[in-house]
Each structure stands twice: as structure tokens, then as C-alpha cells.
Amino acid sequence: MRILCTNDDGIYAPGLEIIEQIAKDLSDDVWVVAPEHDQSGVSHSLTLNDPLRLRELGPRHFAVKGTPTDCVIMGSRYILADKAPDLVLSGVNRGRNLAEDVVYSGTVAGALEGTMLGLPSFALSQEFSMETGDRPVWETARTFGPQILRKVIEIGIPKNTVINVNFPACAPEDVAGVLVTRMGKRNLGFLKIDERRDGRGNPYFWIGFEKADDADTPASGSDLAAIAGQCVSVTPLRLDRTDEAFAAILTAKFK
């Protein structure tokens, strides 16, 4: 099995080493094609107005001056053009990708691009807490990643479905289990605009985050609830975002 690994934290991110280790538990034909720089939050953006710069760092290791989407396309259609990958792994992200995070996430986008190209794909993310922010418990992803991948691959991933896996911020021995979940929904009131002033007194802004005073209780069965309960969350996400129920209502209205 030929495996293509990417991420959104950049080619030198520690999580990329973890995803490569996980991949090597499954195969000895592992390739790494990752962004030259941190691309967190770029979502599914594709570079069209600038050239892509490709740098070979070593055997089967490449850096692309572009997004995770660019990396998967470059890896599958150029670097591995002779024999396409059988599997795409994106991660392991530093920080969780739950609920609405999947819309913003470059990690999830890398896996989505693999799925769009017809390749079975996984996004993997390691949650960190206030205590472990500088040193996420990578061993949790390292321990549970291979066994989860094997089980899902054995079943077979449906076409147009990507698997989003999140590991809780605890040691492997403290993980309460592995749950198959649905995409949750959180209160987005934690988003804020942070206004500052430069040396000339001109304003500039950062999009920031703040902890909500009253955190919502995650819905049962959601990815948020699983991680809150120190479980690994495995969420199958579909490319087709059509709201079938509302589409039926619209159809009746327009007759």
C-alpha cells in the first residue's frame, strides 16, 4: 500500500513525524508532501495565482510552498504520477478539529482533497489542553492511530466520504474508548476581533478566541461529547453537503 502523508502545520511540525510513524505501521511505501510553512486555517484553498515551489528534503520527503490541498494534488498527480497513492493521511494536527472546525481546517481539507481524487483519506488531530498546549500528548495519536486506520480500511471507506479522527488530550492509558460520532455544533460566541495599534498609531486586527463563560453541553453522540469524555472520536464526513429534506421542500415550492 502506497501512503501519502500531508498536514497543515508545516513540513517541520512534530505531528507530521507522528503521522509518518503511523503510516509506517501500515506500509513501508510512505511519502511525505507537506506545506513549506504553517497553513492552519486555510481550509480547502487552492493556489491558482502563484507558482508552486517544490523542494525535496530527502528520500520521499517534499515541501511545497502552498496549501495542504496543493500538496495532495502535487503528491498524487506529479510526485507519485507513476503509481498513485492508495491512502492519504493528513495530520497529525496540533489541536483538535471538531464541529465547525472542519470547515476552517487545512488538515481536514488535505484529506478532503484526497477523497475528491478518489483516494481513501483520513484527517487526524491531537487535542491539547491548557496544561499540554506546548507539549501535546502525541503518544495518544501514535498509540490509537494505527489500529483505527486498520479497522476502517478493513471495512472499506465509501466513495465521497472522509474519516475525521480526533484524539483526546490525555495519556493513552486514560482514553475511555473509541466512539463513532457525528459532527457537533458549538457556540461560536468565543470568536472575537482583537484591535491593536502599530508604531504609527494605525489600527490592525487579529481574529482571536476567548473562553466562553458558560460552555455548552455537547450533544450526545457528537464529536465534541466524545472528546469531552476522553474518547477518541471517529467521524465519517460526506463531500455531498446537500440538505435533502429542505431540497424536497424547495422542489414542492417551485413546482
C-alpha positions as CSV (number, residue, x, y, z in Angstrom):
1,M,0.0,0.0,0.0
2,R,1.4,3.4,-1.0
3,I,0.6,6.1,1.5
4,L,0.8,9.9,1.0
5,C,1.1,12.0,4.2
6,T,0.5,15.7,4.5
7,N,-0.6,18.3,7.1
8,D,-1.3,22.0,7.6
9,D,1.1,22.7,10.4
10,G,4.1,22.6,8.0
11,I,6.9,20.3,7.0
12,Y,8.8,20.7,10.3
13,A,5.8,20.1,12.6
14,P,6.1,17.3,15.2
15,G,2.7,16.0,14.3
16,L,3.9,15.2,10.8
17,E,6.5,12.8,12.3
18,I,3.7,11.1,14.2
19,I,1.6,10.6,11.0
20,E,4.6,9.2,9.2
21,Q,5.2,6.7,12.1
22,I,1.5,5.7,12.0
23,A,1.8,5.2,8.2
24,K,4.9,3.1,8.6
25,D,2.9,0.7,10.9
26,L,0.8,0.0,7.8
27,S,3.3,0.1,4.9
28,D,6.9,0.7,4.0
29,D,5.9,2.7,1.0
30,V,5.3,6.1,2.7
31,W,5.7,9.5,1.1
32,V,5.5,12.9,2.8
33,V,4.5,16.1,0.9
34,A,3.7,18.9,3.2
35,P,3.5,22.7,3.2
36,E,6.7,24.7,3.5
37,H,5.1,26.9,6.2
38,D,2.2,26.7,8.6
39,Q,-1.1,26.7,6.8
40,S,-3.5,26.4,9.7
41,G,-7.0,27.7,9.0
42,V,-6.6,27.9,5.2
43,S,-9.5,25.5,4.7
44,H,-9.7,24.0,1.2
45,S,-7.9,26.8,-0.6
46,L,-6.1,26.1,-3.8
47,T,-3.2,28.1,-5.2
48,L,-4.0,29.4,-8.6
49,N,-2.4,32.9,-8.9
50,D,1.1,32.0,-7.8
51,P,3.5,29.2,-8.9
52,L,4.1,26.2,-6.6
53,R,7.6,25.8,-5.4
54,L,8.7,22.2,-4.7
55,R,11.7,21.4,-2.5
56,E,13.0,17.8,-2.0
57,L,14.3,17.5,1.6
58,G,15.3,13.8,1.4
59,P,14.1,10.5,0.2
60,R,10.3,10.5,-0.2
61,H,10.1,13.9,1.7
62,F,9.0,17.1,-0.1
63,A,7.9,20.6,0.9
64,V,5.5,22.6,-1.2
65,K,5.2,26.4,-0.9
66,G,1.4,26.1,-0.9
67,T,-1.6,24.7,0.9
68,P,-2.5,21.2,2.1
69,T,-4.7,20.9,-1.0
70,D,-1.8,21.9,-3.2
71,C,0.3,19.2,-1.5
72,V,-2.1,16.4,-2.1
73,I,-2.5,17.3,-5.7
74,M,1.2,17.7,-6.2
75,G,1.9,14.4,-4.4
76,S,-0.7,12.3,-6.2
77,R,-0.6,13.9,-9.7
78,Y,3.1,14.7,-10.0
79,I,5.5,13.2,-7.5
80,L,3.6,9.9,-7.5
81,A,2.3,10.1,-11.0
82,D,3.9,6.7,-11.9
83,K,1.8,5.0,-9.2
84,A,-0.9,6.8,-7.4
85,P,-1.2,6.5,-3.6
86,D,-3.7,4.1,-2.1
87,L,-4.3,6.1,1.0
88,V,-4.0,9.8,2.1
89,L,-3.3,10.7,5.7
90,S,-3.5,14.3,6.9
91,G,-2.1,15.4,10.3
92,V,-1.5,14.8,13.0
93,N,-2.7,18.3,13.7
94,R,-1.7,20.1,16.8
95,G,-5.1,20.8,18.2
96,R,-8.5,19.2,17.7
97,N,-10.7,19.6,14.6
98,L,-14.2,19.1,15.8
99,A,-17.7,20.6,14.9
100,E,-17.3,23.7,12.8
101,D,-13.5,23.4,12.8
102,V,-13.8,21.1,9.9
103,V,-14.9,24.0,7.7
104,Y,-11.7,26.0,8.5
105,S,-9.2,23.2,8.9
106,G,-6.4,22.7,6.5
107,T,-5.9,19.3,8.0
108,V,-9.4,18.2,7.1
109,A,-9.0,19.9,3.7
110,G,-6.0,17.8,2.9
111,A,-8.0,14.6,3.5
112,L,-11.0,16.0,1.6
113,E,-8.8,16.6,-1.4
114,G,-7.6,13.1,-1.3
115,T,-11.3,11.9,-1.2
116,M,-12.1,14.2,-4.1
117,L,-9.3,12.5,-6.1
118,G,-10.9,9.1,-5.4
119,L,-8.4,8.1,-2.6
120,P,-9.4,6.7,0.8
121,S,-8.4,9.5,3.2
122,F,-8.1,10.3,6.9
123,A,-7.7,13.5,8.9
124,L,-6.1,13.0,12.3
125,S,-5.9,15.6,15.1
126,Q,-4.5,15.6,18.6
127,E,-6.3,17.7,21.1
128,F,-4.3,19.7,23.7
129,S,-5.3,21.2,27.0
130,M,-4.2,24.4,28.8
131,E,-1.7,22.2,30.6
132,T,-0.4,20.4,27.4
133,G,-0.5,23.2,24.9
134,D,3.2,23.3,24.5
135,R,3.6,19.5,24.6
136,P,0.5,17.7,23.2
137,V,0.3,14.0,24.2
138,W,1.4,12.8,20.7
139,E,1.7,9.3,22.1
140,T,-2.1,9.0,22.2
141,A,-2.4,9.6,18.5
142,R,0.6,7.3,18.0
143,T,-1.0,4.5,20.0
144,F,-4.5,4.6,18.7
145,G,-3.9,5.8,15.1
146,P,-2.8,2.5,13.5
147,Q,-5.5,0.3,15.0
148,I,-8.2,2.7,14.0
149,L,-6.9,3.0,10.4
150,R,-6.7,-0.7,10.1
151,K,-10.3,-1.3,11.2
152,V,-11.7,1.4,8.9
153,I,-9.6,0.2,5.9
154,E,-10.7,-3.4,6.5
155,I,-14.4,-2.3,6.3
156,G,-13.7,0.0,3.3
157,I,-14.4,3.7,3.1
158,P,-17.4,4.7,1.0
159,K,-16.8,6.8,-2.1
160,N,-17.0,10.6,-1.3
161,T,-16.5,10.0,2.5
162,V,-13.6,11.2,4.5
163,I,-12.8,10.0,8.0
164,N,-12.1,12.7,10.7
165,V,-10.3,11.3,13.7
166,N,-9.6,13.3,16.9
167,F,-7.6,12.1,19.9
168,P,-8.3,13.4,23.4
169,A,-5.8,15.4,25.5
170,C,-4.9,12.6,27.8
171,A,-2.4,9.8,28.1
172,P,-3.1,6.6,26.1
173,E,-3.9,4.6,29.2
174,D,-6.6,7.2,30.2
175,V,-8.5,7.1,26.9
176,A,-12.0,5.9,27.7
177,G,-12.7,4.3,24.3
178,V,-13.2,4.9,20.6
179,L,-16.6,6.3,19.5
180,V,-18.1,6.7,16.1
181,T,-19.6,10.2,16.2
182,R,-21.4,12.8,14.1
183,M,-20.1,16.4,13.6
184,G,-21.1,18.5,16.5
185,K,-22.1,22.2,16.8
186,R,-20.6,24.6,19.3
187,N,-21.5,28.2,20.4
188,L,-19.4,30.4,18.2
189,G,-19.6,33.3,20.6
190,F,-16.0,32.6,21.5
191,L,-14.8,34.3,18.3
192,K,-13.6,37.9,18.8
193,I,-11.8,40.7,17.0
194,D,-8.7,41.9,18.8
195,E,-7.9,45.5,17.8
196,R,-4.4,46.8,18.3
197,R,-2.2,49.8,17.2
198,D,1.0,49.8,15.3
199,G,4.0,52.1,16.0
200,R,2.4,54.9,14.0
201,G,-0.9,54.6,15.8
202,N,-2.7,52.9,12.9
203,P,-5.2,50.1,13.8
204,Y,-4.7,46.5,12.9
205,F,-6.7,43.4,13.9
206,W,-6.4,39.8,14.9
207,I,-9.2,37.2,14.8
208,G,-9.0,35.7,18.2
209,F,-10.7,33.3,20.6
210,E,-11.8,33.6,24.1
211,K,-13.2,31.0,26.6
212,A,-17.0,31.2,26.9
213,D,-18.3,31.8,30.5
214,D,-21.0,29.2,30.1
215,A,-19.8,26.4,27.9
216,D,-22.5,24.5,26.1
217,T,-23.1,20.8,27.0
218,P,-22.1,18.9,23.8
219,A,-24.9,16.9,22.2
220,S,-24.8,13.2,22.9
221,G,-23.2,11.2,20.1
222,S,-21.3,14.2,18.8
223,D,-17.5,14.5,18.3
224,L,-17.5,17.3,21.0
225,A,-19.1,14.9,23.5
226,A,-16.7,12.1,22.7
227,I,-13.6,14.3,23.3
228,A,-15.1,15.8,26.4
229,G,-15.4,12.2,27.7
230,Q,-11.8,11.4,26.9
231,C,-12.7,9.2,24.0
232,V,-11.3,9.1,20.5
233,S,-13.8,10.5,18.0
234,V,-14.1,8.9,14.6
235,T,-16.5,10.9,12.3
236,P,-17.3,10.0,8.7
237,L,-17.8,13.2,6.7
238,R,-19.5,13.3,3.3
239,L,-18.5,15.5,0.4
240,D,-22.1,16.0,-0.6
241,R,-23.5,18.8,1.6
242,T,-26.9,18.8,0.0
243,D,-29.7,19.3,2.5
244,E,-32.1,16.6,1.2
245,A,-35.0,17.5,3.4
246,F,-35.0,21.2,2.5
247,A,-34.4,20.4,-1.1
248,A,-37.7,18.4,-1.1
249,I,-39.5,21.4,0.3
250,L,-37.9,23.7,-2.3
251,T,-38.9,21.3,-5.1
252,A,-42.5,21.3,-4.0
253,K,-42.5,25.2,-3.8
254,F,-41.1,25.6,-7.3
255,K,-43.5,23.2,-9.0
